[in-house]
Amino acid sequence: MTQALVLLCSPRKKGVSDTAAQLFAQGLAECGMPVRVLALRDYAVTACKGCGACAPPPHHCILADTDEAETLFTALGAAKLLLLASPIYFYHLPAHFKALIDRSQRFWMQQQACGTGTSKKWQIQNARHKGHARPALAILTAGRTSGTQLFKGALLSLNYFLASLGATLHETRQLRGLETVEDLTARPAVTADLYAWGKDWASLCRACPPC
C-alpha cells in the first residue's frame, strides 16, 4: 500500500496549490513516510455523461476503458493518507478535478446497492466509525482575500467525493490572498506550517494500525 498520496489538482504546473502541497510532502518525507505525488493534469479524465450505466451491478463505468480515471481511483484507493491540493475557481474546484469527482458516481451507486449510501442510517453509522475511515486532507488556495462562502462549495464536494472512496476529510488548510507562488513564499509562517503539518501527519500515521 502506498503510504501517502498527494494529488495536485490545479491545471497550472508549479502554481500556488502545487507549491503548498510540495511543502506538505516534504514534511512527510522528512519523517520517513513514503509519499507519491501525482498531478491530475497529467491524466486524461472524460466528464461523466450522466448515462446511469453504473447504477446496476457491477457498477461499471462505460468510460473506464477510454481514459485514465480508473488509474487515479486505484492510486487513491491504495493510499493510507490522502492530500488533495487545489485552487479555487469561481468559488469551486477546477473543471478537471470536478470531472474526476463526477466520475466517482459508480462508487456511490455501489454503496447504495450495498445499503451504505447517503441514507440517514448510513450517515449515523459513518459518524460513529469515522475514526476507522482513511484520513484525507485538503489544501485549498484562493486569490481572493475575503468571502465567507469562498471555500464552502469545494468542501462540500470534497466531503462527499472522499466518502465515496472510503475516506474522511479530517483537516484542511484554507489559504486566501495567494495569487502567485511569491505571495505564498512571502508568508514564512504559512510555509512552515505546511511543512510541519506533513511531519505531524507522518507521525500520526506511524502510530496508527494499517488500514
PyMOL CGO cylinders between C-alpha atoms (Angstrom):
from pymol import cmd
from pymol.cgo import CYLINDER

trace = [
    CYLINDER, 0.00, 0.00, 0.00, 1.25, 3.47, -0.88, 0.3, 1, 1, 1, 1, 1, 1,
    CYLINDER, 1.25, 3.47, -0.88, 1.59, 5.22, 2.46, 0.3, 1, 1, 1, 1, 1, 1,
    CYLINDER, 1.59, 5.22, 2.46, 0.59, 8.71, 1.28, 0.3, 1, 1, 1, 1, 1, 1,
    CYLINDER, 0.59, 8.71, 1.28, -0.73, 10.14, -1.95, 0.3, 1, 1, 1, 1, 1, 1,
    CYLINDER, -0.73, 10.14, -1.95, -0.58, 13.84, -2.74, 0.3, 1, 1, 1, 1, 1, 1,
    CYLINDER, -0.58, 13.84, -2.74, -2.84, 14.74, -5.66, 0.3, 1, 1, 1, 1, 1, 1,
    CYLINDER, -2.84, 14.74, -5.66, -2.13, 18.07, -7.33, 0.3, 1, 1, 1, 1, 1, 1,
    CYLINDER, -2.13, 18.07, -7.33, -5.46, 19.21, -8.74, 0.3, 1, 1, 1, 1, 1, 1,
    CYLINDER, -5.46, 19.21, -8.74, -4.52, 22.50, -10.35, 0.3, 1, 1, 1, 1, 1, 1,
    CYLINDER, -4.52, 22.50, -10.35, -4.38, 22.76, -14.14, 0.3, 1, 1, 1, 1, 1, 1,
    CYLINDER, -4.38, 22.76, -14.14, -1.33, 25.01, -13.72, 0.3, 1, 1, 1, 1, 1, 1,
    CYLINDER, -1.33, 25.01, -13.72, 2.07, 23.43, -13.07, 0.3, 1, 1, 1, 1, 1, 1,
    CYLINDER, 2.07, 23.43, -13.07, 4.08, 24.74, -10.12, 0.3, 1, 1, 1, 1, 1, 1,
    CYLINDER, 4.08, 24.74, -10.12, 1.37, 27.15, -9.06, 0.3, 1, 1, 1, 1, 1, 1,
    CYLINDER, 1.37, 27.15, -9.06, 0.34, 28.10, -5.54, 0.3, 1, 1, 1, 1, 1, 1,
    CYLINDER, 0.34, 28.10, -5.54, -1.52, 24.92, -4.60, 0.3, 1, 1, 1, 1, 1, 1,
    CYLINDER, -1.52, 24.92, -4.60, 1.22, 22.73, -6.13, 0.3, 1, 1, 1, 1, 1, 1,
    CYLINDER, 1.22, 22.73, -6.13, 3.86, 24.55, -4.10, 0.3, 1, 1, 1, 1, 1, 1,
    CYLINDER, 3.86, 24.55, -4.10, 1.83, 24.29, -0.89, 0.3, 1, 1, 1, 1, 1, 1,
    CYLINDER, 1.83, 24.29, -0.89, 1.32, 20.57, -1.43, 0.3, 1, 1, 1, 1, 1, 1,
    CYLINDER, 1.32, 20.57, -1.43, 5.01, 20.00, -2.09, 0.3, 1, 1, 1, 1, 1, 1,
    CYLINDER, 5.01, 20.00, -2.09, 5.83, 21.59, 1.28, 0.3, 1, 1, 1, 1, 1, 1,
    CYLINDER, 5.83, 21.59, 1.28, 3.46, 19.14, 2.96, 0.3, 1, 1, 1, 1, 1, 1,
    CYLINDER, 3.46, 19.14, 2.96, 5.01, 16.24, 1.02, 0.3, 1, 1, 1, 1, 1, 1,
    CYLINDER, 5.01, 16.24, 1.02, 8.49, 17.35, 2.10, 0.3, 1, 1, 1, 1, 1, 1,
    CYLINDER, 8.49, 17.35, 2.10, 7.34, 17.20, 5.71, 0.3, 1, 1, 1, 1, 1, 1,
    CYLINDER, 7.34, 17.20, 5.71, 6.07, 13.65, 5.22, 0.3, 1, 1, 1, 1, 1, 1,
    CYLINDER, 6.07, 13.65, 5.22, 9.29, 12.55, 3.54, 0.3, 1, 1, 1, 1, 1, 1,
    CYLINDER, 9.29, 12.55, 3.54, 11.42, 14.21, 6.22, 0.3, 1, 1, 1, 1, 1, 1,
    CYLINDER, 11.42, 14.21, 6.22, 9.78, 11.90, 8.75, 0.3, 1, 1, 1, 1, 1, 1,
    CYLINDER, 9.78, 11.90, 8.75, 10.35, 8.84, 6.60, 0.3, 1, 1, 1, 1, 1, 1,
    CYLINDER, 10.35, 8.84, 6.60, 6.82, 8.38, 5.27, 0.3, 1, 1, 1, 1, 1, 1,
    CYLINDER, 6.82, 8.38, 5.27, 6.71, 7.15, 1.65, 0.3, 1, 1, 1, 1, 1, 1,
    CYLINDER, 6.71, 7.15, 1.65, 4.80, 9.65, -0.46, 0.3, 1, 1, 1, 1, 1, 1,
    CYLINDER, 4.80, 9.65, -0.46, 3.66, 9.61, -4.06, 0.3, 1, 1, 1, 1, 1, 1,
    CYLINDER, 3.66, 9.61, -4.06, 2.89, 12.90, -5.78, 0.3, 1, 1, 1, 1, 1, 1,
    CYLINDER, 2.89, 12.90, -5.78, 0.59, 12.83, -8.81, 0.3, 1, 1, 1, 1, 1, 1,
    CYLINDER, 0.59, 12.83, -8.81, -0.57, 15.75, -10.94, 0.3, 1, 1, 1, 1, 1, 1,
    CYLINDER, -0.57, 15.75, -10.94, -4.17, 15.34, -12.06, 0.3, 1, 1, 1, 1, 1, 1,
    CYLINDER, -4.17, 15.34, -12.06, -3.45, 17.45, -15.15, 0.3, 1, 1, 1, 1, 1, 1,
    CYLINDER, -3.45, 17.45, -15.15, -1.20, 14.67, -16.45, 0.3, 1, 1, 1, 1, 1, 1,
    CYLINDER, -1.20, 14.67, -16.45, -4.14, 12.25, -16.69, 0.3, 1, 1, 1, 1, 1, 1,
    CYLINDER, -4.14, 12.25, -16.69, -6.98, 12.20, -19.18, 0.3, 1, 1, 1, 1, 1, 1,
    CYLINDER, -6.98, 12.20, -19.18, -10.37, 12.24, -17.45, 0.3, 1, 1, 1, 1, 1, 1,
    CYLINDER, -10.37, 12.24, -17.45, -13.54, 12.38, -19.51, 0.3, 1, 1, 1, 1, 1, 1,
    CYLINDER, -13.54, 12.38, -19.51, -16.55, 14.13, -17.99, 0.3, 1, 1, 1, 1, 1, 1,
    CYLINDER, -16.55, 14.13, -17.99, -19.35, 11.93, -16.65, 0.3, 1, 1, 1, 1, 1, 1,
    CYLINDER, -19.35, 11.93, -16.65, -22.20, 11.69, -19.16, 0.3, 1, 1, 1, 1, 1, 1,
    CYLINDER, -22.20, 11.69, -19.16, -24.88, 11.01, -16.56, 0.3, 1, 1, 1, 1, 1, 1,
    CYLINDER, -24.88, 11.01, -16.56, -25.98, 7.96, -18.55, 0.3, 1, 1, 1, 1, 1, 1,
    CYLINDER, -25.98, 7.96, -18.55, -26.82, 5.85, -15.49, 0.3, 1, 1, 1, 1, 1, 1,
    CYLINDER, -26.82, 5.85, -15.49, -24.98, 2.79, -16.80, 0.3, 1, 1, 1, 1, 1, 1,
    CYLINDER, -24.98, 2.79, -16.80, -23.11, 2.43, -13.50, 0.3, 1, 1, 1, 1, 1, 1,
    CYLINDER, -23.11, 2.43, -13.50, -26.33, 2.14, -11.48, 0.3, 1, 1, 1, 1, 1, 1,
    CYLINDER, -26.33, 2.14, -11.48, -26.91, -1.62, -11.87, 0.3, 1, 1, 1, 1, 1, 1,
    CYLINDER, -26.91, -1.62, -11.87, -24.28, -4.19, -10.85, 0.3, 1, 1, 1, 1, 1, 1,
    CYLINDER, -24.28, -4.19, -10.85, -21.38, -4.49, -11.48, 0.3, 1, 1, 1, 1, 1, 1,
    CYLINDER, -21.38, -4.49, -11.48, -21.48, -0.65, -11.38, 0.3, 1, 1, 1, 1, 1, 1,
    CYLINDER, -21.48, -0.65, -11.38, -19.02, -0.36, -14.24, 0.3, 1, 1, 1, 1, 1, 1,
    CYLINDER, -19.02, -0.36, -14.24, -18.42, 3.00, -15.90, 0.3, 1, 1, 1, 1, 1, 1,
    CYLINDER, -18.42, 3.00, -15.90, -18.71, 2.82, -19.67, 0.3, 1, 1, 1, 1, 1, 1,
    CYLINDER, -18.71, 2.82, -19.67, -15.88, 5.36, -19.93, 0.3, 1, 1, 1, 1, 1, 1,
    CYLINDER, -15.88, 5.36, -19.93, -13.44, 3.31, -17.85, 0.3, 1, 1, 1, 1, 1, 1,
    CYLINDER, -13.44, 3.31, -17.85, -11.53, 1.93, -20.83, 0.3, 1, 1, 1, 1, 1, 1,
    CYLINDER, -11.53, 1.93, -20.83, -11.35, 5.24, -22.67, 0.3, 1, 1, 1, 1, 1, 1,
    CYLINDER, -11.35, 5.24, -22.67, -9.34, 7.40, -20.26, 0.3, 1, 1, 1, 1, 1, 1,
    CYLINDER, -9.34, 7.40, -20.26, -7.24, 7.30, -17.09, 0.3, 1, 1, 1, 1, 1, 1,
    CYLINDER, -7.24, 7.30, -17.09, -9.80, 7.93, -14.35, 0.3, 1, 1, 1, 1, 1, 1,
    CYLINDER, -9.80, 7.93, -14.35, -9.58, 4.36, -13.09, 0.3, 1, 1, 1, 1, 1, 1,
    CYLINDER, -9.58, 4.36, -13.09, -5.80, 4.68, -12.78, 0.3, 1, 1, 1, 1, 1, 1,
    CYLINDER, -5.80, 4.68, -12.78, -6.34, 7.63, -10.48, 0.3, 1, 1, 1, 1, 1, 1,
    CYLINDER, -6.34, 7.63, -10.48, -9.03, 5.84, -8.46, 0.3, 1, 1, 1, 1, 1, 1,
    CYLINDER, -9.03, 5.84, -8.46, -6.69, 2.89, -7.98, 0.3, 1, 1, 1, 1, 1, 1,
    CYLINDER, -6.69, 2.89, -7.98, -3.97, 5.22, -6.68, 0.3, 1, 1, 1, 1, 1, 1,
    CYLINDER, -3.97, 5.22, -6.68, -6.42, 6.99, -4.38, 0.3, 1, 1, 1, 1, 1, 1,
    CYLINDER, -6.42, 6.99, -4.38, -7.66, 3.67, -3.05, 0.3, 1, 1, 1, 1, 1, 1,
    CYLINDER, -7.66, 3.67, -3.05, -4.16, 2.38, -2.31, 0.3, 1, 1, 1, 1, 1, 1,
    CYLINDER, -4.16, 2.38, -2.31, -3.08, 5.23, -0.05, 0.3, 1, 1, 1, 1, 1, 1,
    CYLINDER, -3.08, 5.23, -0.05, -3.15, 5.22, 3.73, 0.3, 1, 1, 1, 1, 1, 1,
    CYLINDER, -3.15, 5.22, 3.73, -3.27, 9.03, 3.74, 0.3, 1, 1, 1, 1, 1, 1,
    CYLINDER, -3.27, 9.03, 3.74, -4.61, 11.36, 1.06, 0.3, 1, 1, 1, 1, 1, 1,
    CYLINDER, -4.61, 11.36, 1.06, -3.85, 15.02, 0.45, 0.3, 1, 1, 1, 1, 1, 1,
    CYLINDER, -3.85, 15.02, 0.45, -5.82, 16.87, -2.23, 0.3, 1, 1, 1, 1, 1, 1,
    CYLINDER, -5.82, 16.87, -2.23, -4.45, 20.28, -3.21, 0.3, 1, 1, 1, 1, 1, 1,
    CYLINDER, -4.45, 20.28, -3.21, -6.47, 22.62, -5.37, 0.3, 1, 1, 1, 1, 1, 1,
    CYLINDER, -6.47, 22.62, -5.37, -7.02, 26.27, -6.21, 0.3, 1, 1, 1, 1, 1, 1,
    CYLINDER, -7.02, 26.27, -6.21, -10.46, 27.79, -6.01, 0.3, 1, 1, 1, 1, 1, 1,
    CYLINDER, -10.46, 27.79, -6.01, -12.02, 28.80, -9.33, 0.3, 1, 1, 1, 1, 1, 1,
    CYLINDER, -12.02, 28.80, -9.33, -15.26, 30.78, -9.15, 0.3, 1, 1, 1, 1, 1, 1,
    CYLINDER, -15.26, 30.78, -9.15, -15.87, 29.58, -5.58, 0.3, 1, 1, 1, 1, 1, 1,
    CYLINDER, -15.87, 29.58, -5.58, -15.37, 25.93, -6.52, 0.3, 1, 1, 1, 1, 1, 1,
    CYLINDER, -15.37, 25.93, -6.52, -12.88, 23.36, -7.83, 0.3, 1, 1, 1, 1, 1, 1,
    CYLINDER, -12.88, 23.36, -7.83, -11.21, 23.42, -11.27, 0.3, 1, 1, 1, 1, 1, 1,
    CYLINDER, -11.21, 23.42, -11.27, -13.07, 21.69, -14.08, 0.3, 1, 1, 1, 1, 1, 1,
    CYLINDER, -13.07, 21.69, -14.08, -10.67, 18.77, -14.50, 0.3, 1, 1, 1, 1, 1, 1,
    CYLINDER, -10.67, 18.77, -14.50, -10.84, 17.95, -10.80, 0.3, 1, 1, 1, 1, 1, 1,
    CYLINDER, -10.84, 17.95, -10.80, -14.62, 18.21, -10.83, 0.3, 1, 1, 1, 1, 1, 1,
    CYLINDER, -14.62, 18.21, -10.83, -14.66, 15.79, -13.77, 0.3, 1, 1, 1, 1, 1, 1,
    CYLINDER, -14.66, 15.79, -13.77, -12.83, 13.20, -11.66, 0.3, 1, 1, 1, 1, 1, 1,
    CYLINDER, -12.83, 13.20, -11.66, -15.21, 13.79, -8.76, 0.3, 1, 1, 1, 1, 1, 1,
    CYLINDER, -15.21, 13.79, -8.76, -18.22, 13.26, -11.03, 0.3, 1, 1, 1, 1, 1, 1,
    CYLINDER, -18.22, 13.26, -11.03, -16.71, 10.02, -12.29, 0.3, 1, 1, 1, 1, 1, 1,
    CYLINDER, -16.71, 10.02, -12.29, -16.79, 8.63, -8.74, 0.3, 1, 1, 1, 1, 1, 1,
    CYLINDER, -16.79, 8.63, -8.74, -20.56, 8.19, -9.22, 0.3, 1, 1, 1, 1, 1, 1,
    CYLINDER, -20.56, 8.19, -9.22, -20.04, 4.48, -9.74, 0.3, 1, 1, 1, 1, 1, 1,
    CYLINDER, -20.04, 4.48, -9.74, -18.74, 4.15, -6.19, 0.3, 1, 1, 1, 1, 1, 1,
    CYLINDER, -18.74, 4.15, -6.19, -21.84, 5.90, -4.86, 0.3, 1, 1, 1, 1, 1, 1,
    CYLINDER, -21.84, 5.90, -4.86, -24.00, 3.51, -6.87, 0.3, 1, 1, 1, 1, 1, 1,
    CYLINDER, -24.00, 3.51, -6.87, -22.16, 0.57, -5.37, 0.3, 1, 1, 1, 1, 1, 1,
    CYLINDER, -22.16, 0.57, -5.37, -22.62, 1.93, -1.86, 0.3, 1, 1, 1, 1, 1, 1,
    CYLINDER, -22.62, 1.93, -1.86, -26.32, 2.49, -2.47, 0.3, 1, 1, 1, 1, 1, 1,
    CYLINDER, -26.32, 2.49, -2.47, -26.71, -1.09, -3.68, 0.3, 1, 1, 1, 1, 1, 1,
    CYLINDER, -26.71, -1.09, -3.68, -24.96, -2.35, -0.54, 0.3, 1, 1, 1, 1, 1, 1,
    CYLINDER, -24.96, -2.35, -0.54, -27.07, -0.15, 1.71, 0.3, 1, 1, 1, 1, 1, 1,
    CYLINDER, -27.07, -0.15, 1.71, -24.13, 2.09, 2.61, 0.3, 1, 1, 1, 1, 1, 1,
    CYLINDER, -24.13, 2.09, 2.61, -25.01, 5.17, 0.63, 0.3, 1, 1, 1, 1, 1, 1,
    CYLINDER, -25.01, 5.17, 0.63, -26.31, 8.54, 1.73, 0.3, 1, 1, 1, 1, 1, 1,
    CYLINDER, -26.31, 8.54, 1.73, -29.24, 7.27, 3.79, 0.3, 1, 1, 1, 1, 1, 1,
    CYLINDER, -29.24, 7.27, 3.79, -29.76, 8.67, 7.28, 0.3, 1, 1, 1, 1, 1, 1,
    CYLINDER, -29.76, 8.67, 7.28, -28.78, 5.30, 8.77, 0.3, 1, 1, 1, 1, 1, 1,
    CYLINDER, -28.78, 5.30, 8.77, -25.52, 5.28, 6.84, 0.3, 1, 1, 1, 1, 1, 1,
    CYLINDER, -25.52, 5.28, 6.84, -24.72, 8.83, 7.92, 0.3, 1, 1, 1, 1, 1, 1,
    CYLINDER, -24.72, 8.83, 7.92, -25.14, 7.88, 11.59, 0.3, 1, 1, 1, 1, 1, 1,
    CYLINDER, -25.14, 7.88, 11.59, -23.02, 4.74, 11.23, 0.3, 1, 1, 1, 1, 1, 1,
    CYLINDER, -23.02, 4.74, 11.23, -20.33, 6.64, 9.37, 0.3, 1, 1, 1, 1, 1, 1,
    CYLINDER, -20.33, 6.64, 9.37, -20.19, 9.28, 12.10, 0.3, 1, 1, 1, 1, 1, 1,
    CYLINDER, -20.19, 9.28, 12.10, -19.78, 6.60, 14.78, 0.3, 1, 1, 1, 1, 1, 1,
    CYLINDER, -19.78, 6.60, 14.78, -16.95, 4.89, 12.94, 0.3, 1, 1, 1, 1, 1, 1,
    CYLINDER, -16.95, 4.89, 12.94, -15.34, 7.98, 11.49, 0.3, 1, 1, 1, 1, 1, 1,
    CYLINDER, -15.34, 7.98, 11.49, -12.06, 7.20, 13.17, 0.3, 1, 1, 1, 1, 1, 1,
    CYLINDER, -12.06, 7.20, 13.17, -11.75, 3.98, 11.13, 0.3, 1, 1, 1, 1, 1, 1,
    CYLINDER, -11.75, 3.98, 11.13, -12.06, 5.68, 7.73, 0.3, 1, 1, 1, 1, 1, 1,
    CYLINDER, -12.06, 5.68, 7.73, -8.88, 6.53, 5.86, 0.3, 1, 1, 1, 1, 1, 1,
    CYLINDER, -8.88, 6.53, 5.86, -7.82, 10.07, 6.69, 0.3, 1, 1, 1, 1, 1, 1,
    CYLINDER, -7.82, 10.07, 6.69, -7.83, 12.69, 3.95, 0.3, 1, 1, 1, 1, 1, 1,
    CYLINDER, -7.83, 12.69, 3.95, -6.60, 16.27, 4.00, 0.3, 1, 1, 1, 1, 1, 1,
    CYLINDER, -6.60, 16.27, 4.00, -7.06, 19.22, 1.67, 0.3, 1, 1, 1, 1, 1, 1,
    CYLINDER, -7.06, 19.22, 1.67, -5.17, 22.36, 0.80, 0.3, 1, 1, 1, 1, 1, 1,
    CYLINDER, -5.17, 22.36, 0.80, -7.36, 24.97, -0.89, 0.3, 1, 1, 1, 1, 1, 1,
    CYLINDER, -7.36, 24.97, -0.89, -5.83, 28.20, -2.17, 0.3, 1, 1, 1, 1, 1, 1,
    CYLINDER, -5.83, 28.20, -2.17, -7.57, 31.31, -3.41, 0.3, 1, 1, 1, 1, 1, 1,
    CYLINDER, -7.57, 31.31, -3.41, -6.52, 34.68, -4.76, 0.3, 1, 1, 1, 1, 1, 1,
    CYLINDER, -6.52, 34.68, -4.76, -9.43, 36.42, -3.06, 0.3, 1, 1, 1, 1, 1, 1,
    CYLINDER, -9.43, 36.42, -3.06, -8.86, 37.80, 0.42, 0.3, 1, 1, 1, 1, 1, 1,
    CYLINDER, -8.86, 37.80, 0.42, -12.50, 37.82, 1.52, 0.3, 1, 1, 1, 1, 1, 1,
    CYLINDER, -12.50, 37.82, 1.52, -15.77, 35.96, 1.10, 0.3, 1, 1, 1, 1, 1, 1,
    CYLINDER, -15.77, 35.96, 1.10, -17.48, 33.94, 3.82, 0.3, 1, 1, 1, 1, 1, 1,
    CYLINDER, -17.48, 33.94, 3.82, -18.52, 31.24, 1.33, 0.3, 1, 1, 1, 1, 1, 1,
    CYLINDER, -18.52, 31.24, 1.33, -15.20, 31.14, -0.53, 0.3, 1, 1, 1, 1, 1, 1,
    CYLINDER, -15.20, 31.14, -0.53, -14.39, 27.50, 0.28, 0.3, 1, 1, 1, 1, 1, 1,
    CYLINDER, -14.39, 27.50, 0.28, -17.85, 26.17, 1.11, 0.3, 1, 1, 1, 1, 1, 1,
    CYLINDER, -17.85, 26.17, 1.11, -18.75, 24.66, -2.27, 0.3, 1, 1, 1, 1, 1, 1,
    CYLINDER, -18.75, 24.66, -2.27, -15.38, 22.96, -2.66, 0.3, 1, 1, 1, 1, 1, 1,
    CYLINDER, -15.38, 22.96, -2.66, -15.52, 21.49, 0.83, 0.3, 1, 1, 1, 1, 1, 1,
    CYLINDER, -15.52, 21.49, 0.83, -18.99, 20.06, 0.30, 0.3, 1, 1, 1, 1, 1, 1,
    CYLINDER, -18.99, 20.06, 0.30, -17.89, 18.33, -2.90, 0.3, 1, 1, 1, 1, 1, 1,
    CYLINDER, -17.89, 18.33, -2.90, -14.69, 17.04, -1.32, 0.3, 1, 1, 1, 1, 1, 1,
    CYLINDER, -14.69, 17.04, -1.32, -16.51, 15.56, 1.66, 0.3, 1, 1, 1, 1, 1, 1,
    CYLINDER, -16.51, 15.56, 1.66, -18.90, 13.54, -0.48, 0.3, 1, 1, 1, 1, 1, 1,
    CYLINDER, -18.90, 13.54, -0.48, -16.22, 12.59, -3.01, 0.3, 1, 1, 1, 1, 1, 1,
    CYLINDER, -16.22, 12.59, -3.01, -13.97, 11.23, -0.27, 0.3, 1, 1, 1, 1, 1, 1,
    CYLINDER, -13.97, 11.23, -0.27, -16.84, 9.38, 1.39, 0.3, 1, 1, 1, 1, 1, 1,
    CYLINDER, -16.84, 9.38, 1.39, -17.41, 7.52, -1.87, 0.3, 1, 1, 1, 1, 1, 1,
    CYLINDER, -17.41, 7.52, -1.87, -13.77, 6.38, -1.70, 0.3, 1, 1, 1, 1, 1, 1,
    CYLINDER, -13.77, 6.38, -1.70, -13.95, 5.26, 1.92, 0.3, 1, 1, 1, 1, 1, 1,
    CYLINDER, -13.95, 5.26, 1.92, -12.06, 8.27, 3.25, 0.3, 1, 1, 1, 1, 1, 1,
    CYLINDER, -12.06, 8.27, 3.25, -12.94, 11.14, 5.58, 0.3, 1, 1, 1, 1, 1, 1,
    CYLINDER, -12.94, 11.14, 5.58, -11.77, 14.73, 5.38, 0.3, 1, 1, 1, 1, 1, 1,
    CYLINDER, -11.77, 14.73, 5.38, -10.01, 15.35, 8.69, 0.3, 1, 1, 1, 1, 1, 1,
    CYLINDER, -10.01, 15.35, 8.69, -8.22, 18.66, 8.30, 0.3, 1, 1, 1, 1, 1, 1,
    CYLINDER, -8.22, 18.66, 8.30, -7.82, 21.42, 5.76, 0.3, 1, 1, 1, 1, 1, 1,
    CYLINDER, -7.82, 21.42, 5.76, -5.71, 24.46, 5.09, 0.3, 1, 1, 1, 1, 1, 1,
    CYLINDER, -5.71, 24.46, 5.09, -7.79, 27.21, 3.51, 0.3, 1, 1, 1, 1, 1, 1,
    CYLINDER, -7.79, 27.21, 3.51, -5.40, 29.86, 2.26, 0.3, 1, 1, 1, 1, 1, 1,
    CYLINDER, -5.40, 29.86, 2.26, -6.57, 33.25, 0.97, 0.3, 1, 1, 1, 1, 1, 1,
    CYLINDER, -6.57, 33.25, 0.97, -4.91, 36.10, -0.88, 0.3, 1, 1, 1, 1, 1, 1,
    CYLINDER, -4.91, 36.10, -0.88, -2.45, 33.93, -2.80, 0.3, 1, 1, 1, 1, 1, 1,
    CYLINDER, -2.45, 33.93, -2.80, -2.34, 34.90, -6.45, 0.3, 1, 1, 1, 1, 1, 1,
    CYLINDER, -2.34, 34.90, -6.45, 1.26, 33.83, -7.05, 0.3, 1, 1, 1, 1, 1, 1,
    CYLINDER, 1.26, 33.83, -7.05, 3.86, 31.49, -5.58, 0.3, 1, 1, 1, 1, 1, 1,
    CYLINDER, 3.86, 31.49, -5.58, 5.69, 34.61, -4.43, 0.3, 1, 1, 1, 1, 1, 1,
    CYLINDER, 5.69, 34.61, -4.43, 2.65, 35.50, -2.32, 0.3, 1, 1, 1, 1, 1, 1,
    CYLINDER, 2.65, 35.50, -2.32, 2.99, 32.15, -0.60, 0.3, 1, 1, 1, 1, 1, 1,
    CYLINDER, 2.99, 32.15, -0.60, 6.74, 32.25, -0.04, 0.3, 1, 1, 1, 1, 1, 1,
    CYLINDER, 6.74, 32.25, -0.04, 6.35, 35.76, 1.40, 0.3, 1, 1, 1, 1, 1, 1,
    CYLINDER, 6.35, 35.76, 1.40, 4.45, 34.15, 4.29, 0.3, 1, 1, 1, 1, 1, 1,
    CYLINDER, 4.45, 34.15, 4.29, 7.08, 32.12, 6.15, 0.3, 1, 1, 1, 1, 1, 1,
    CYLINDER, 7.08, 32.12, 6.15, 4.65, 31.24, 8.92, 0.3, 1, 1, 1, 1, 1, 1,
    CYLINDER, 4.65, 31.24, 8.92, 2.32, 29.62, 6.37, 0.3, 1, 1, 1, 1, 1, 1,
    CYLINDER, 2.32, 29.62, 6.37, 5.05, 27.69, 4.58, 0.3, 1, 1, 1, 1, 1, 1,
    CYLINDER, 5.05, 27.69, 4.58, 6.48, 26.50, 7.89, 0.3, 1, 1, 1, 1, 1, 1,
    CYLINDER, 6.48, 26.50, 7.89, 3.03, 25.36, 8.98, 0.3, 1, 1, 1, 1, 1, 1,
    CYLINDER, 3.03, 25.36, 8.98, 2.51, 23.32, 5.79, 0.3, 1, 1, 1, 1, 1, 1,
    CYLINDER, 2.51, 23.32, 5.79, 5.86, 21.59, 6.25, 0.3, 1, 1, 1, 1, 1, 1,
    CYLINDER, 5.86, 21.59, 6.25, 5.17, 20.91, 9.93, 0.3, 1, 1, 1, 1, 1, 1,
    CYLINDER, 5.17, 20.91, 9.93, 1.69, 19.66, 9.05, 0.3, 1, 1, 1, 1, 1, 1,
    CYLINDER, 1.69, 19.66, 9.05, 3.27, 16.99, 6.86, 0.3, 1, 1, 1, 1, 1, 1,
    CYLINDER, 3.27, 16.99, 6.86, 5.61, 15.94, 9.66, 0.3, 1, 1, 1, 1, 1, 1,
    CYLINDER, 5.61, 15.94, 9.66, 2.73, 15.78, 12.13, 0.3, 1, 1, 1, 1, 1, 1,
    CYLINDER, 2.73, 15.78, 12.13, 0.68, 13.52, 9.87, 0.3, 1, 1, 1, 1, 1, 1,
    CYLINDER, 0.68, 13.52, 9.87, 3.64, 11.25, 9.21, 0.3, 1, 1, 1, 1, 1, 1,
    CYLINDER, 3.64, 11.25, 9.21, 3.92, 10.77, 12.96, 0.3, 1, 1, 1, 1, 1, 1,
    CYLINDER, 3.92, 10.77, 12.96, 0.18, 10.16, 13.31, 0.3, 1, 1, 1, 1, 1, 1,
    CYLINDER, 0.18, 10.16, 13.31, 0.17, 7.56, 10.54, 0.3, 1, 1, 1, 1, 1, 1,
    CYLINDER, 0.17, 7.56, 10.54, 3.10, 5.71, 12.06, 0.3, 1, 1, 1, 1, 1, 1,
    CYLINDER, 3.10, 5.71, 12.06, 1.15, 5.43, 15.31, 0.3, 1, 1, 1, 1, 1, 1,
    CYLINDER, 1.15, 5.43, 15.31, -1.99, 4.09, 13.61, 0.3, 1, 1, 1, 1, 1, 1,
    CYLINDER, -1.99, 4.09, 13.61, -2.59, 0.43, 12.71, 0.3, 1, 1, 1, 1, 1, 1,
    CYLINDER, -2.59, 0.43, 12.71, -2.63, -0.45, 9.00, 0.3, 1, 1, 1, 1, 1, 1,
    CYLINDER, -2.63, -0.45, 9.00, -5.88, 0.42, 7.18, 0.3, 1, 1, 1, 1, 1, 1,
]
cmd.load_cgo(trace, "trace")
